[in-house]
Amino acid sequence: MSLCGVARSVAKSTPAIGRHANIFAITSSTTTIRSKHSATQVKRLFKNNPARLRILKKQEGDAASTPAGASSTTTIPERVYPQIFQPTFLSNGWSAPPPPEVQIPKYPFSITRTAGKPNNAVGFLPVYRDVRVAGTKRTTLIRNVQGDIPAFLSELCAVLNLSTGKKGILTSASTGKHGGGEAGRGVNAENPIRIRTGGAIEVNGDRAKEVKKWLAGLGF
C-alpha cells in the first residue's frame, strides 16, 4: 500500500474512534434516580403521620410529668418478713404447713388455704396460673388474702423484685384518660400488679411457684 492509501485509511477511521469515545463518556456519567416519594409526600406520610405525632406527644408528656432527678419507675420495696420455714412441694403444687413447733409470727395480713378437701385435709395455697390470649398472656392470681392488703402487696413486690408500677397498684376504681377502669386493661411490664374485682390479686407473668414458696415459707 502506498503512503497516500495509509493516510486515507487513518482519516476514515478517525470519526469511528470519536463516536466510541462519546459513547464511553455517556455511559460513565452519573445517573440520578428519582425518589419514590417527593419531599412533600415524605413530610405528609411520615413526619406528620398522626400515629407518630401521638407517640411524640405522649413521650413529651411523660418527660414533663417526671420531676428533675427523679426516676420514672417506682423503687422496689424492701422485704420485712423473713422466711421461717422450708416447705416441700409435691408435683401437684401442694405443700404441708409447718409443724406445731414452728413459731409463726403475727403478720398484718393472712391467706386462707382452699377448703372442702376429703377428711378435712389441708388444702392448697390459693395461687393460680391464668393463661389468656391464645397462650400469649400469662399472669398469676392470688386469692383469699385478708388483712392489710397494702402491706401484703409491698412484701409481694419485694419478693418478686417488682415495682408498684408507673400508675401504682391498679384497681377497678382506677380511671384513665379515656375513662373506664384501667385495671380492666390488665397488667403488663410497666404496671405489673392489679387488684381485680372480687379482691383477687393479679401479677404479670407466671410467678406461681415463687409466690407459693414465699407464702409457704411464711407459714401459711
PLY file of the C-alpha trace (Angstrom):
ply
format ascii 1.0
element vertex 220
property float x
property float y
property float z
element edge 219
property int vertex1
property int vertex2
end_header
0.00 0.00 0.00
1.27 3.48 -0.86
1.71 6.33 1.58
-1.42 8.04 0.28
-3.51 4.89 0.93
-2.36 4.70 4.53
-3.31 8.34 5.10
-6.79 7.78 3.67
-7.34 4.75 5.96
-6.37 6.73 9.05
-8.70 9.56 8.07
-11.65 7.17 7.63
-11.07 5.50 11.00
-10.87 8.74 13.00
-14.65 9.53 13.14
-15.38 5.99 14.37
-12.93 6.42 17.23
-14.62 9.70 18.14
-18.05 8.09 18.17
-16.85 5.35 20.54
-15.30 7.96 22.79
-18.66 9.77 23.04
-20.43 6.54 23.93
-17.93 5.87 26.73
-18.42 9.39 28.04
-22.23 8.95 28.14
-22.18 5.59 29.87
-19.71 6.73 32.52
-21.83 9.72 33.58
-23.72 9.55 36.91
-27.40 8.57 36.66
-29.82 10.37 39.00
-32.73 8.18 40.20
-35.85 9.97 41.39
-37.03 9.09 44.90
-40.26 7.14 45.26
-41.75 9.93 47.38
-41.26 13.64 46.98
-40.21 15.79 49.91
-43.83 16.88 50.43
-45.04 13.30 50.39
-42.38 12.25 52.89
-43.42 15.05 55.23
-47.09 14.22 54.90
-46.78 10.42 55.10
-44.05 10.06 57.72
-43.17 13.22 59.62
-46.78 14.32 60.10
-48.22 10.83 60.45
-50.96 11.00 63.15
-49.72 7.89 64.94
-46.17 9.26 65.08
-47.38 12.61 66.38
-49.41 10.89 69.12
-46.36 8.91 70.24
-44.18 12.04 70.34
-46.83 13.92 72.31
-47.10 11.09 74.84
-43.33 10.95 75.24
-43.19 14.70 75.84
-45.97 14.40 78.42
-44.21 11.59 80.29
-40.96 13.57 80.36
-42.74 16.68 81.66
-44.54 14.73 84.41
-41.28 13.28 85.79
-39.51 15.69 88.19
-35.88 16.54 87.54
-33.57 13.97 89.06
-36.40 11.54 89.77
-36.77 8.07 88.33
-39.70 7.29 86.01
-40.31 3.97 87.78
-41.21 3.32 91.39
-38.49 1.84 93.56
-38.75 -1.77 94.73
-39.66 -2.04 98.44
-37.56 -3.99 100.91
-38.67 -7.27 102.42
-39.89 -7.06 106.02
-40.82 -10.62 106.99
-38.15 -13.32 106.52
-38.79 -16.96 105.75
-39.35 -19.10 108.88
-39.97 -22.49 107.30
-38.51 -24.53 104.45
-41.51 -26.02 102.59
-41.55 -29.15 100.46
-43.84 -29.24 97.42
-45.44 -32.20 95.70
-45.74 -32.47 91.93
-49.32 -31.13 92.09
-48.19 -27.94 93.86
-49.35 -28.90 97.37
-47.17 -28.25 100.40
-47.64 -29.16 104.03
-47.97 -26.36 106.58
-45.19 -26.00 109.17
-45.22 -28.34 112.19
-46.60 -27.12 115.54
-43.12 -26.44 116.96
-42.51 -23.70 114.39
-43.43 -20.32 115.84
-45.40 -18.34 113.26
-45.20 -14.55 113.72
-48.30 -12.41 113.68
-48.50 -10.86 110.24
-50.68 -7.86 109.33
-52.14 -9.97 106.51
-53.25 -13.57 106.14
-54.14 -16.02 103.40
-56.54 -18.94 103.70
-55.91 -22.26 102.01
-58.60 -23.92 99.92
-61.21 -25.89 101.85
-63.60 -28.75 101.17
-60.95 -31.49 100.95
-61.80 -35.10 101.92
-61.32 -35.96 105.60
-60.66 -32.28 106.36
-57.28 -32.49 104.69
-55.14 -29.39 104.42
-55.92 -27.57 101.20
-53.76 -25.84 98.61
-52.42 -22.31 98.70
-54.83 -20.25 96.55
-52.27 -19.30 93.90
-53.16 -19.99 90.27
-51.82 -19.53 86.76
-54.04 -17.67 84.30
-53.42 -18.08 80.57
-55.27 -15.89 78.05
-54.98 -14.50 74.52
-54.24 -17.86 72.90
-51.49 -18.62 75.41
-49.56 -15.39 74.88
-50.70 -13.65 78.08
-49.70 -15.35 81.34
-50.48 -13.97 84.77
-50.60 -15.21 88.37
-53.70 -14.93 90.58
-53.62 -14.86 94.40
-56.94 -15.30 96.19
-58.23 -15.34 99.79
-55.99 -12.53 101.03
-57.25 -10.74 104.14
-55.96 -8.03 106.42
-53.57 -5.25 105.44
-53.59 -5.52 101.64
-51.03 -2.70 101.08
-48.58 -4.47 103.41
-49.16 -7.72 101.54
-48.57 -6.04 98.19
-45.41 -4.34 99.44
-44.00 -7.66 100.62
-45.08 -9.33 97.37
-43.23 -6.71 95.33
-40.11 -7.18 97.43
-40.17 -10.96 96.99
-40.77 -10.84 93.23
-38.44 -7.86 92.70
-41.24 -5.76 91.20
-42.07 -2.08 91.46
-45.62 -0.92 92.10
-45.71 0.39 88.53
-45.87 3.78 86.85
-49.57 4.11 87.75
-49.37 2.38 91.12
-51.45 -0.66 92.02
-54.32 -0.80 89.55
-57.84 -1.42 90.83
-61.30 -1.47 89.34
-61.70 2.12 90.58
-58.67 3.36 88.65
-59.64 5.51 85.69
-57.51 6.58 82.77
-57.55 9.49 80.37
-60.16 7.81 78.20
-62.39 6.71 81.09
-63.08 3.22 82.33
-61.18 1.15 84.82
-57.52 0.82 83.99
-57.49 -2.48 85.88
-59.66 -3.87 83.12
-56.81 -3.39 80.65
-54.72 -5.94 82.51
-51.22 -6.00 83.91
-48.04 -5.53 81.92
-44.33 -4.87 82.41
-44.91 -1.20 83.38
-47.86 -1.94 85.71
-47.24 -5.49 86.99
-49.86 -5.72 89.76
-53.59 -5.07 89.98
-56.46 -5.88 92.31
-59.25 -7.47 90.33
-62.95 -7.19 91.09
-63.61 -9.60 93.95
-60.27 -8.99 95.66
-58.03 -11.35 93.71
-54.51 -10.02 93.19
-53.06 -10.43 89.71
-49.34 -10.37 88.94
-47.85 -10.06 85.48
-46.15 -13.26 84.27
-46.08 -16.82 85.53
-44.82 -16.34 89.11
-46.95 -19.02 90.78
-44.03 -21.15 92.05
-42.29 -18.14 93.56
-45.46 -16.92 95.28
-46.28 -20.35 96.69
-42.75 -20.79 98.01
-42.89 -17.36 99.66
-46.30 -17.92 101.29
-45.44 -21.44 102.48
-42.14 -20.12 103.85
-44.08 -17.59 105.95
-46.07 -20.44 107.49
-49.36 -20.19 105.60
0 1
1 2
2 3
3 4
4 5
5 6
6 7
7 8
8 9
9 10
10 11
11 12
12 13
13 14
14 15
15 16
16 17
17 18
18 19
19 20
20 21
21 22
22 23
23 24
24 25
25 26
26 27
27 28
28 29
29 30
30 31
31 32
32 33
33 34
34 35
35 36
36 37
37 38
38 39
39 40
40 41
41 42
42 43
43 44
44 45
45 46
46 47
47 48
48 49
49 50
50 51
51 52
52 53
53 54
54 55
55 56
56 57
57 58
58 59
59 60
60 61
61 62
62 63
63 64
64 65
65 66
66 67
67 68
68 69
69 70
70 71
71 72
72 73
73 74
74 75
75 76
76 77
77 78
78 79
79 80
80 81
81 82
82 83
83 84
84 85
85 86
86 87
87 88
88 89
89 90
90 91
91 92
92 93
93 94
94 95
95 96
96 97
97 98
98 99
99 100
100 101
101 102
102 103
103 104
104 105
105 106
106 107
107 108
108 109
109 110
110 111
111 112
112 113
113 114
114 115
115 116
116 117
117 118
118 119
119 120
120 121
121 122
122 123
123 124
124 125
125 126
126 127
127 128
128 129
129 130
130 131
131 132
132 133
133 134
134 135
135 136
136 137
137 138
138 139
139 140
140 141
141 142
142 143
143 144
144 145
145 146
146 147
147 148
148 149
149 150
150 151
151 152
152 153
153 154
154 155
155 156
156 157
157 158
158 159
159 160
160 161
161 162
162 163
163 164
164 165
165 166
166 167
167 168
168 169
169 170
170 171
171 172
172 173
173 174
174 175
175 176
176 177
177 178
178 179
179 180
180 181
181 182
182 183
183 184
184 185
185 186
186 187
187 188
188 189
189 190
190 191
191 192
192 193
193 194
194 195
195 196
196 197
197 198
198 199
199 200
200 201
201 202
202 203
203 204
204 205
205 206
206 207
207 208
208 209
209 210
210 211
211 212
212 213
213 214
214 215
215 216
216 217
217 218
218 219
